Amino acid sequence: MRRLAEQAVEPYAQLVTALIDRCLGSPGAVLSYVGILDVRDIAPIERYDVK
C-alpha cells in the first residue's frame, strides 16, 4: 500500500495543479467534475488506474 501511495503522489499533484490552473484561467466560469473521466482532457486517465 505504501508503494502505491508513493507512486500516486506525483500524478495526483500534477492533476491538482492542472485543475487549479484551469480554474484560474477561467474567471467567472462554473467548472464541475463528477469523476475522473471528466478530467481526461486535462490528464491521461490511464495514470490513475490502480492495479
C-alpha distance matrix in Angstrom:
0.0 3.8 5.5 5.1 6.3 8.7 10.0 10.6 12.7 15.8 16.3 16.1 18.3 20.7 20.8 21.6 24.2 25.7 26.0 27.7 30.0 31.0 31.8 33.8 35.5 36.7 38.5 39.7 37.8 35.7 32.3 30.2 26.9 25.8 22.7 20.9 23.8 26.2 25.0 25.2 28.3 26.4 23.3 22.5 20.3 19.1 16.7 14.9 14.5 11.0 11.1
3.8 0.0 3.8 5.4 5.1 6.2 8.7 9.9 10.9 14.0 15.5 15.3 16.8 19.5 20.2 20.7 22.9 24.9 25.5 26.7 28.9 30.3 31.2 32.8 34.7 36.1 37.8 39.3 37.7 35.8 32.5 30.8 27.7 27.0 24.1 22.1 25.2 27.3 25.6 25.9 28.7 26.4 23.3 22.9 21.2 20.1 17.2 15.8 16.2 13.1 13.7
5.5 3.8 0.0 3.8 5.4 5.1 6.2 8.6 10.3 12.6 13.9 14.7 16.3 18.3 19.3 20.5 22.4 24.0 25.1 26.6 28.3 29.8 31.0 32.6 34.1 35.8 37.8 39.5 37.7 36.0 32.6 30.9 27.7 27.3 24.1 21.6 24.3 26.6 24.7 24.5 27.2 25.0 21.7 20.8 19.5 17.9 15.0 14.3 14.5 11.7 11.9
5.1 5.4 3.8 0.0 3.8 5.4 5.2 6.2 8.9 11.4 11.7 12.2 14.5 16.4 16.8 18.1 20.4 21.7 22.5 24.3 26.2 27.2 28.5 30.4 31.8 33.2 35.3 36.8 34.8 33.0 29.4 27.6 24.3 23.7 20.4 18.0 20.7 23.1 21.3 21.2 24.1 22.1 18.8 17.9 16.2 14.8 12.1 10.8 11.0 8.2 9.1
6.3 5.1 5.4 3.8 0.0 3.8 5.4 5.1 6.4 9.7 10.7 10.3 12.1 14.7 15.1 15.8 18.1 19.9 20.5 21.9 24.0 25.3 26.2 28.0 29.7 31.1 32.9 34.5 32.7 31.0 27.6 26.0 22.9 22.6 19.6 17.5 20.6 22.5 20.6 21.1 23.7 21.4 18.4 18.3 16.7 16.1 13.0 11.4 12.6 10.3 12.1
8.7 6.2 5.1 5.4 3.8 0.0 3.8 5.5 5.6 8.1 10.1 10.6 11.6 13.9 15.3 16.1 17.7 19.7 20.9 22.0 23.8 25.5 26.7 28.0 29.7 31.5 33.4 35.3 33.7 32.3 29.0 27.8 24.9 25.0 22.0 19.5 22.5 24.2 21.8 22.1 24.3 21.7 18.6 18.5 17.7 16.9 13.4 12.9 14.4 12.5 14.0
10.0 8.7 6.2 5.2 5.4 3.8 0.0 3.8 5.7 6.9 7.9 9.5 11.1 12.5 13.7 15.4 16.9 18.3 19.7 21.4 22.7 24.2 25.8 27.3 28.5 30.3 32.5 34.5 32.6 31.3 27.8 26.6 23.5 23.7 20.5 17.5 20.1 22.0 19.6 19.3 21.6 19.2 15.9 15.3 14.6 13.5 9.9 10.1 11.5 10.2 11.7
10.6 9.9 8.6 6.2 5.1 5.5 3.8 0.0 3.8 5.8 5.7 6.2 8.5 10.2 10.7 12.2 14.3 15.5 16.5 18.3 20.0 21.2 22.6 24.4 25.7 27.2 29.4 31.1 29.2 27.8 24.2 22.9 19.9 20.1 17.0 14.2 17.1 18.8 16.4 16.7 19.0 16.6 13.5 13.5 12.4 12.1 8.6 7.7 9.9 9.1 11.7
12.7 10.9 10.3 8.9 6.4 5.6 5.7 3.8 0.0 3.8 5.8 5.5 6.1 8.7 10.0 10.6 12.2 14.3 15.4 16.5 18.2 20.0 21.2 22.4 24.1 25.9 27.8 29.8 28.3 27.1 23.8 22.9 20.3 21.0 18.3 15.8 18.9 20.0 17.3 18.0 19.8 16.9 14.3 15.1 14.6 14.9 11.2 10.7 13.5 12.9 15.5
15.8 14.0 12.6 11.4 9.7 8.1 6.9 5.8 3.8 0.0 3.8 5.5 5.1 6.2 8.6 9.9 10.5 12.3 14.3 15.4 16.4 18.3 20.0 21.0 22.2 24.4 26.6 28.9 27.3 26.6 23.3 22.9 20.4 21.6 19.0 16.0 18.7 19.5 16.4 16.7 18.0 14.9 12.2 13.2 13.6 14.0 10.2 10.9 14.0 14.3 16.9
16.3 15.5 13.9 11.7 10.7 10.1 7.9 5.7 5.8 3.8 0.0 3.8 5.5 5.1 6.2 8.7 9.9 10.5 12.3 14.3 15.2 16.4 18.5 20.0 20.8 22.6 25.1 27.2 25.2 24.3 20.8 20.2 17.5 18.7 15.8 12.6 15.0 16.0 12.9 13.0 14.5 11.7 8.7 9.5 9.8 10.5 7.0 7.7 11.1 12.2 15.1
16.1 15.3 14.7 12.2 10.3 10.6 9.5 6.2 5.5 5.5 3.8 0.0 3.8 5.3 4.9 6.1 8.5 9.7 10.4 12.2 14.0 15.1 16.5 18.2 19.6 21.1 23.2 25.0 23.2 22.0 18.5 17.7 15.1 16.2 13.7 11.1 14.2 14.7 11.9 13.1 14.8 11.8 9.6 11.2 10.7 12.2 9.1 8.2 11.9 12.6 16.0
18.3 16.8 16.3 14.5 12.1 11.6 11.1 8.5 6.1 5.1 5.5 3.8 0.0 3.8 5.4 5.1 6.1 8.6 9.9 10.6 12.2 14.2 15.4 16.4 18.1 20.1 21.9 24.1 22.8 22.0 18.9 18.8 16.8 18.5 16.5 14.1 17.1 17.0 13.9 15.3 16.2 12.7 11.2 13.4 13.7 15.3 12.1 11.8 15.5 16.2 19.4
20.7 19.5 18.3 16.4 14.7 13.9 12.5 10.2 8.7 6.2 5.1 5.3 3.8 0.0 3.8 5.5 5.1 6.1 8.6 9.9 10.4 12.2 14.3 15.3 16.2 18.4 20.7 23.2 21.6 21.2 18.0 18.2 16.3 18.4 16.4 13.6 15.9 15.7 12.1 13.0 13.3 9.7 8.3 10.8 12.0 13.8 10.9 11.6 15.4 16.9 20.0
20.8 20.2 19.3 16.8 15.1 15.3 13.7 10.7 10.0 8.6 6.2 4.9 5.4 3.8 0.0 3.8 5.4 5.1 6.2 8.6 9.8 10.5 12.4 14.2 15.1 16.6 19.1 21.1 19.1 18.3 14.8 14.7 12.6 14.6 12.7 10.1 12.5 12.0 8.6 10.2 10.9 7.4 6.4 9.4 9.9 12.5 10.3 10.1 13.9 15.7 19.2
21.6 20.7 20.5 18.1 15.8 16.1 15.4 12.2 10.6 9.9 8.7 6.1 5.1 5.5 3.8 0.0 3.8 5.4 5.1 6.2 8.5 9.8 10.6 12.3 14.0 15.5 17.3 19.2 17.7 16.9 13.8 13.9 12.4 14.7 13.5 11.8 14.6 13.6 10.6 13.0 13.6 10.0 10.0 13.1 13.3 16.0 13.7 12.9 16.7 18.0 21.6
24.2 22.9 22.4 20.4 18.1 17.7 16.9 14.3 12.2 10.5 9.9 8.5 6.1 5.1 5.4 3.8 0.0 3.8 5.5 5.2 6.1 8.6 9.9 10.5 12.0 14.3 16.2 18.7 17.6 17.6 14.9 15.8 14.9 17.7 16.7 14.8 17.1 15.7 12.4 14.4 14.0 10.2 10.6 14.0 15.1 17.7 15.3 15.4 19.2 20.7 24.1
25.7 24.9 24.0 21.7 19.9 19.7 18.3 15.5 14.3 12.3 10.5 9.7 8.6 6.1 5.1 5.4 3.8 0.0 3.8 5.5 5.0 6.1 8.7 9.9 10.3 12.3 14.9 17.4 15.8 15.9 12.9 14.0 13.1 16.2 15.2 13.2 14.7 13.1 9.6 11.4 10.4 6.7 8.0 11.7 13.2 16.1 14.4 14.8 18.4 20.6 24.0
26.0 25.5 25.1 22.5 20.5 20.9 19.7 16.5 15.4 14.3 12.3 10.4 9.9 8.6 6.2 5.1 5.5 3.8 0.0 3.8 5.4 5.1 6.2 8.7 9.7 10.7 13.0 14.9 13.1 12.6 9.6 10.5 10.0 13.2 12.9 11.7 13.5 11.3 8.5 11.4 10.8 7.6 9.5 13.2 13.8 17.1 15.8 15.3 18.8 20.9 24.5
27.7 26.7 26.6 24.3 21.9 22.0 21.4 18.3 16.5 15.4 14.3 12.2 10.6 9.9 8.6 6.2 5.2 5.5 3.8 0.0 3.8 5.4 5.1 6.1 8.4 9.9 11.4 13.7 12.9 13.0 10.8 12.4 12.7 16.0 16.1 15.2 17.3 14.9 12.3 15.2 14.3 11.0 12.9 16.6 17.3 20.5 18.8 18.3 22.0 23.7 27.4
30.0 28.9 28.3 26.2 24.0 23.8 22.7 20.0 18.2 16.4 15.2 14.0 12.2 10.4 9.8 8.5 6.1 5.0 5.4 3.8 0.0 3.8 5.5 5.1 6.0 8.6 10.7 13.7 12.9 13.9 11.9 14.3 14.7 18.2 18.2 16.9 18.3 15.9 13.0 15.2 13.5 10.3 12.6 16.4 17.9 21.0 19.4 19.7 23.3 25.4 28.9
31.0 30.3 29.8 27.2 25.3 25.5 24.2 21.2 20.0 18.3 16.4 15.1 14.2 12.2 10.5 9.8 8.6 6.1 5.1 5.4 3.8 0.0 3.8 5.5 5.0 6.2 9.2 11.6 10.0 10.9 8.8 11.4 12.1 15.8 16.2 15.3 16.2 13.3 10.8 13.3 11.2 8.8 11.9 15.6 16.9 20.4 19.4 19.5 22.9 25.3 28.8
31.8 31.2 31.0 28.5 26.2 26.7 25.8 22.6 21.2 20.0 18.5 16.5 15.4 14.3 12.4 10.6 9.9 8.7 6.2 5.1 5.5 3.8 0.0 3.8 5.4 5.2 6.8 8.9 7.9 8.6 7.3 10.2 11.8 15.5 16.6 16.5 17.7 14.5 12.7 15.8 14.2 12.0 14.9 18.6 19.3 22.9 21.9 21.3 24.8 26.9 30.5
33.8 32.8 32.6 30.4 28.0 28.0 27.3 24.4 22.4 21.0 20.0 18.2 16.4 15.3 14.2 12.3 10.5 9.9 8.7 6.1 5.1 5.5 3.8 0.0 3.8 5.5 6.0 9.3 9.6 11.4 10.8 13.9 15.6 19.3 20.2 19.8 21.1 18.1 16.0 18.7 16.7 14.2 17.0 20.8 22.0 25.4 24.1 23.9 27.5 29.5 33.1
35.5 34.7 34.1 31.8 29.7 29.7 28.5 25.7 24.1 22.2 20.8 19.6 18.1 16.2 15.1 14.0 12.0 10.3 9.7 8.4 6.0 5.0 5.4 3.8 0.0 3.8 6.1 9.5 9.2 11.7 11.1 14.5 16.2 20.0 20.9 20.3 20.9 17.7 15.6 17.8 15.3 13.2 16.5 20.1 21.7 25.1 24.2 24.4 27.9 30.3 33.8
36.7 36.1 35.8 33.2 31.1 31.5 30.3 27.2 25.9 24.4 22.6 21.1 20.1 18.4 16.6 15.5 14.3 12.3 10.7 9.9 8.6 6.2 5.2 5.5 3.8 0.0 3.8 6.3 5.5 8.4 8.6 12.3 14.6 18.4 19.9 19.9 20.2 16.7 15.4 17.9 15.5 14.1 17.6 21.2 22.3 25.9 25.4 25.2 28.5 31.0 34.5
38.5 37.8 37.8 35.3 32.9 33.4 32.5 29.4 27.8 26.6 25.1 23.2 21.9 20.7 19.1 17.3 16.2 14.9 13.0 11.4 10.7 9.2 6.8 6.0 6.1 3.8 0.0 3.8 5.5 8.6 10.1 13.7 16.6 20.2 22.0 22.5 23.1 19.5 18.4 21.2 19.1 17.6 20.9 24.5 25.5 29.1 28.4 27.9 31.3 33.5 37.2
39.7 39.3 39.5 36.8 34.5 35.3 34.5 31.1 29.8 28.9 27.2 25.0 24.1 23.2 21.1 19.2 18.7 17.4 14.9 13.7 13.7 11.6 8.9 9.3 9.5 6.3 3.8 0.0 3.8 6.6 9.3 12.8 16.1 19.4 21.9 22.9 23.4 19.7 19.3 22.3 20.4 19.3 22.7 26.2 26.7 30.4 30.0 29.2 32.4 34.5 38.2
37.8 37.7 37.7 34.8 32.7 33.7 32.6 29.2 28.3 27.3 25.2 23.2 22.8 21.6 19.1 17.7 17.6 15.8 13.1 12.9 12.9 10.0 7.9 9.6 9.2 5.5 5.5 3.8 0.0 3.8 6.2 9.7 13.1 16.4 18.8 19.8 20.0 16.2 16.1 19.0 17.2 16.6 20.0 23.3 23.7 27.4 27.3 26.5 29.5 31.8 35.5
35.7 35.8 36.0 33.0 31.0 32.3 31.3 27.8 27.1 26.6 24.3 22.0 22.0 21.2 18.3 16.9 17.6 15.9 12.6 13.0 13.9 10.9 8.6 11.4 11.7 8.4 8.6 6.6 3.8 0.0 3.8 6.5 10.2 13.2 16.0 17.5 17.9 14.1 14.6 17.8 16.8 16.3 19.4 22.5 22.3 26.1 26.1 24.8 27.6 29.8 33.4
32.3 32.5 32.6 29.4 27.6 29.0 27.8 24.2 23.8 23.3 20.8 18.5 18.9 18.0 14.8 13.8 14.9 12.9 9.6 10.8 11.9 8.8 7.3 10.8 11.1 8.6 10.1 9.3 6.2 3.8 0.0 3.8 6.9 10.3 12.6 13.9 14.3 10.6 10.9 14.2 13.5 12.8 15.8 18.8 18.5 22.3 22.3 21.0 23.8 26.1 29.7
30.2 30.8 30.9 27.6 26.0 27.8 26.6 22.9 22.9 22.9 20.2 17.7 18.8 18.2 14.7 13.9 15.8 14.0 10.5 12.4 14.3 11.4 10.2 13.9 14.5 12.3 13.7 12.8 9.7 6.5 3.8 0.0 3.8 6.7 9.5 11.5 12.0 8.6 9.8 13.3 13.5 13.2 15.6 18.1 17.1 20.8 21.0 19.2 21.7 23.8 27.3
26.9 27.7 27.7 24.3 22.9 24.9 23.5 19.9 20.3 20.4 17.5 15.1 16.8 16.3 12.6 12.4 14.9 13.1 10.0 12.7 14.7 12.1 11.8 15.6 16.2 14.6 16.6 16.1 13.1 10.2 6.9 3.8 0.0 3.8 5.8 7.7 8.6 5.7 7.2 10.6 11.8 11.5 13.1 15.2 13.7 17.4 17.7 15.7 18.0 20.0 23.6
25.8 27.0 27.3 23.7 22.6 25.0 23.7 20.1 21.0 21.6 18.7 16.2 18.5 18.4 14.6 14.7 17.7 16.2 13.2 16.0 18.2 15.8 15.5 19.3 20.0 18.4 20.2 19.4 16.4 13.2 10.3 6.7 3.8 0.0 3.8 7.2 8.1 6.5 9.1 11.9 13.9 14.1 15.0 16.4 14.0 17.3 18.0 15.4 17.0 18.8 22.2
22.7 24.1 24.1 20.4 19.6 22.0 20.5 17.0 18.3 19.0 15.8 13.7 16.5 16.4 12.7 13.5 16.7 15.2 12.9 16.1 18.2 16.2 16.6 20.2 20.9 19.9 22.0 21.9 18.8 16.0 12.6 9.5 5.8 3.8 0.0 3.8 5.4 5.6 7.5 9.8 12.6 12.6 12.7 13.5 10.7 13.8 14.5 11.8 13.3 15.1 18.5
20.9 22.1 21.6 18.0 17.5 19.5 17.5 14.2 15.8 16.0 12.6 11.1 14.1 13.6 10.1 11.8 14.8 13.2 11.7 15.2 16.9 15.3 16.5 19.8 20.3 19.9 22.5 22.9 19.8 17.5 13.9 11.5 7.7 7.2 3.8 0.0 3.8 5.3 5.6 7.0 10.3 10.1 9.3 9.8 7.0 10.2 10.8 8.4 10.3 12.7 16.1
23.8 25.2 24.3 20.7 20.6 22.5 20.1 17.1 18.9 18.7 15.0 14.2 17.1 15.9 12.5 14.6 17.1 14.7 13.5 17.3 18.3 16.2 17.7 21.1 20.9 20.2 23.1 23.4 20.0 17.9 14.3 12.0 8.6 8.1 5.4 3.8 0.0 3.8 5.4 5.4 8.8 10.0 9.7 9.5 7.0 10.1 11.9 10.3 11.4 14.4 17.4
26.2 27.3 26.6 23.1 22.5 24.2 22.0 18.8 20.0 19.5 16.0 14.7 17.0 15.7 12.0 13.6 15.7 13.1 11.3 14.9 15.9 13.3 14.5 18.1 17.7 16.7 19.5 19.7 16.2 14.1 10.6 8.6 5.7 6.5 5.6 5.3 3.8 0.0 3.8 5.7 7.7 8.8 9.9 11.0 9.5 13.1 14.3 12.9 14.7 17.6 20.8
25.0 25.6 24.7 21.3 20.6 21.8 19.6 16.4 17.3 16.4 12.9 11.9 13.9 12.1 8.6 10.6 12.4 9.6 8.5 12.3 13.0 10.8 12.7 16.0 15.6 15.4 18.4 19.3 16.1 14.6 10.9 9.8 7.2 9.1 7.5 5.6 5.4 3.8 0.0 3.8 5.4 5.2 6.4 8.3 7.7 11.5 12.0 11.3 13.8 16.8 20.1
25.2 25.9 24.5 21.2 21.1 22.1 19.3 16.7 18.0 16.7 13.0 13.1 15.3 13.0 10.2 13.0 14.4 11.4 11.4 15.2 15.2 13.3 15.8 18.7 17.8 17.9 21.2 22.3 19.0 17.8 14.2 13.3 10.6 11.9 9.8 7.0 5.4 5.7 3.8 0.0 3.8 5.4 5.3 5.7 5.6 9.0 10.4 10.6 12.5 16.0 18.9
28.3 28.7 27.2 24.1 23.7 24.3 21.6 19.0 19.8 18.0 14.5 14.8 16.2 13.3 10.9 13.6 14.0 10.4 10.8 14.3 13.5 11.2 14.2 16.7 15.3 15.5 19.1 20.4 17.2 16.8 13.5 13.5 11.8 13.9 12.6 10.3 8.8 7.7 5.4 3.8 0.0 3.8 5.9 7.3 8.8 12.0 13.0 13.7 16.0 19.4 22.3
26.4 26.4 25.0 22.1 21.4 21.7 19.2 16.6 16.9 14.9 11.7 11.8 12.7 9.7 7.4 10.0 10.2 6.7 7.6 11.0 10.3 8.8 12.0 14.2 13.2 14.1 17.6 19.3 16.6 16.3 12.8 13.2 11.5 14.1 12.6 10.1 10.0 8.8 5.2 5.4 3.8 0.0 3.8 7.0 8.8 12.1 11.9 12.7 15.6 18.7 21.8
23.3 23.3 21.7 18.8 18.4 18.6 15.9 13.5 14.3 12.2 8.7 9.6 11.2 8.3 6.4 10.0 10.6 8.0 9.5 12.9 12.6 11.9 14.9 17.0 16.5 17.6 20.9 22.7 20.0 19.4 15.8 15.6 13.1 15.0 12.7 9.3 9.7 9.9 6.4 5.3 5.9 3.8 0.0 3.8 6.0 8.7 8.2 9.4 12.4 15.5 18.4
22.5 22.9 20.8 17.9 18.3 18.5 15.3 13.5 15.1 13.2 9.5 11.2 13.4 10.8 9.4 13.1 14.0 11.7 13.2 16.6 16.4 15.6 18.6 20.8 20.1 21.2 24.5 26.2 23.3 22.5 18.8 18.1 15.2 16.4 13.5 9.8 9.5 11.0 8.3 5.7 7.3 7.0 3.8 0.0 3.8 5.5 6.1 8.1 10.1 13.6 16.1
20.3 21.2 19.5 16.2 16.7 17.7 14.6 12.4 14.6 13.6 9.8 10.7 13.7 12.0 9.9 13.3 15.1 13.2 13.8 17.3 17.9 16.9 19.3 22.0 21.7 22.3 25.5 26.7 23.7 22.3 18.5 17.1 13.7 14.0 10.7 7.0 7.0 9.5 7.7 5.6 8.8 8.8 6.0 3.8 0.0 3.8 5.2 5.5 7.2 10.7 13.5
19.1 20.1 17.9 14.8 16.1 16.9 13.5 12.1 14.9 14.0 10.5 12.2 15.3 13.8 12.5 16.0 17.7 16.1 17.1 20.5 21.0 20.4 22.9 25.4 25.1 25.9 29.1 30.4 27.4 26.1 22.3 20.8 17.4 17.3 13.8 10.2 10.1 13.1 11.5 9.0 12.0 12.1 8.7 5.5 3.8 0.0 3.8 5.4 5.4 9.1 11.0
16.7 17.2 15.0 12.1 13.0 13.4 9.9 8.6 11.2 10.2 7.0 9.1 12.1 10.9 10.3 13.7 15.3 14.4 15.8 18.8 19.4 19.4 21.9 24.1 24.2 25.4 28.4 30.0 27.3 26.1 22.3 21.0 17.7 18.0 14.5 10.8 11.9 14.3 12.0 10.4 13.0 11.9 8.2 6.1 5.2 3.8 0.0 3.8 5.7 8.4 10.7
14.9 15.8 14.3 10.8 11.4 12.9 10.1 7.7 10.7 10.9 7.7 8.2 11.8 11.6 10.1 12.9 15.4 14.8 15.3 18.3 19.7 19.5 21.3 23.9 24.4 25.2 27.9 29.2 26.5 24.8 21.0 19.2 15.7 15.4 11.8 8.4 10.3 12.9 11.3 10.6 13.7 12.7 9.4 8.1 5.5 5.4 3.8 0.0 3.8 6.1 9.4
14.5 16.2 14.5 11.0 12.6 14.4 11.5 9.9 13.5 14.0 11.1 11.9 15.5 15.4 13.9 16.7 19.2 18.4 18.8 22.0 23.3 22.9 24.8 27.5 27.9 28.5 31.3 32.4 29.5 27.6 23.8 21.7 18.0 17.0 13.3 10.3 11.4 14.7 13.8 12.5 16.0 15.6 12.4 10.1 7.2 5.4 5.7 3.8 0.0 3.8 6.3
11.0 13.1 11.7 8.2 10.3 12.5 10.2 9.1 12.9 14.3 12.2 12.6 16.2 16.9 15.7 18.0 20.7 20.6 20.9 23.7 25.4 25.3 26.9 29.5 30.3 31.0 33.5 34.5 31.8 29.8 26.1 23.8 20.0 18.8 15.1 12.7 14.4 17.6 16.8 16.0 19.4 18.7 15.5 13.6 10.7 9.1 8.4 6.1 3.8 0.0 3.8
11.1 13.7 11.9 9.1 12.1 14.0 11.7 11.7 15.5 16.9 15.1 16.0 19.4 20.0 19.2 21.6 24.1 24.0 24.5 27.4 28.9 28.8 30.5 33.1 33.8 34.5 37.2 38.2 35.5 33.4 29.7 27.3 23.6 22.2 18.5 16.1 17.4 20.8 20.1 18.9 22.3 21.8 18.4 16.1 13.5 11.0 10.7 9.4 6.3 3.8 0.0
